[in-house]
Amino acid sequence: MAELIVEHAMARRTVNALENAKKEYVSGKTDVRNEVLDLLNALTILYPTHIEKEDKHFFYPSMEYFSGIEQNEMMLNFVAFNQEFTDKMYKQIIRAIK
């Protein structure tokens, strides 16, 4: 669990740095291109193993602490949350394109 917490902090720092580098690049500082690429590379290395740890070594084992009814309720809540999140994200993208 501690390892997941450390990886979450690392991911947040990397994503924040990537966002800042992107802003600099868009504003004309093309010399940050390599920084953007390095940060993207760091995320592509971190995420697959991190997600596997969350899924196989945290999420599935923790489900044993909940009843079948609780598990179903959590999954329904997740689906509803994910749908709303996805809808909001794509609506923002469409507004930005218009």
C-alpha positions in Angstrom: 0.0 0.0 0.0 2.8 2.4 0.8 4.3 1.8 -2.6 1.0 2.7 -4.3 0.9 6.0 -2.3 4.5 6.8 -3.3 3.6 6.1 -7.0 0.5 8.2 -6.8 2.6 11.2 -5.6 5.2 10.5 -8.3 2.5 10.4 -10.9 0.9 13.7 -9.7 4.3 15.4 -9.8 5.0 14.1 -13.3 1.6 15.1 -14.6 1.9 18.6 -13.1 5.3 19.0 -14.6 4.0 17.8 -18.0 1.1 20.3 -17.8 3.6 23.1 -17.0 5.9 22.0 -19.8 3.0 21.9 -22.3 2.0 25.4 -21.4 5.6 26.6 -21.9 5.7 24.8 -25.3 2.4 26.2 -26.4 3.6 29.7 -25.5 6.5 29.3 -27.8 9.3 27.8 -25.7 10.0 24.9 -28.0 13.2 24.0 -26.1 11.0 22.1 -23.5 10.1 19.5 -26.2 12.6 17.0 -24.8 11.2 17.6 -21.3 7.7 16.8 -22.5 8.9 13.7 -24.2 10.9 12.6 -21.0 7.8 13.2 -18.8 5.5 11.2 -21.2 8.1 8.4 -21.2 8.2 8.4 -17.4 4.4 8.0 -17.3 4.4 5.2 -19.9 6.9 3.3 -17.7 5.0 4.0 -14.4 1.4 3.5 -15.3 1.3 -0.1 -16.6 3.0 -1.6 -13.5 1.2 0.7 -11.2 -2.3 -0.1 -12.6 -1.4 -3.8 -12.4 -0.5 -3.4 -8.7 -3.7 -1.6 -8.0 -5.9 -4.1 -9.8 -4.3 -7.4 -8.8 -2.7 -6.7 -5.5 -5.1 -4.1 -4.0 -8.5 -3.8 -5.6 -9.4 -7.5 -6.1 -8.1 -8.6 -2.7 -9.9 -5.8 -0.9 -13.2 -6.8 -2.5 -13.2 -9.9 -0.3 -14.0 -7.6 2.7 -17.4 -6.6 1.1 -20.6 -8.6 0.6 -21.8 -9.4 -2.9 -24.5 -6.6 -2.5 -21.8 -4.1 -1.5 -19.6 -5.1 -4.4 -22.5 -4.7 -6.8 -23.4 -1.3 -5.4 -19.8 -0.1 -5.6 -19.6 -1.2 -9.3 -22.9 0.5 -10.1 -21.6 3.7 -8.4 -18.3 3.4 -10.4 -20.2 3.0 -13.7 -22.3 6.1 -12.9 -19.3 8.1 -11.9 -17.2 7.0 -14.9 -20.1 7.9 -17.3 -20.5 11.4 -15.8 -16.7 11.9 -15.8 -16.4 10.8 -19.5 -19.4 12.9 -20.6 -18.0 16.0 -18.9 -14.5 15.5 -20.4 -15.8 15.1 -23.9 -18.2 18.0 -23.6 -15.3 20.2 -22.6 -13.3 19.0 -25.5 -16.1 19.7 -27.9 -16.6 23.2 -26.4 -12.9 23.9 -26.8 -13.0 22.8 -30.5 -16.0 25.1 -31.2 
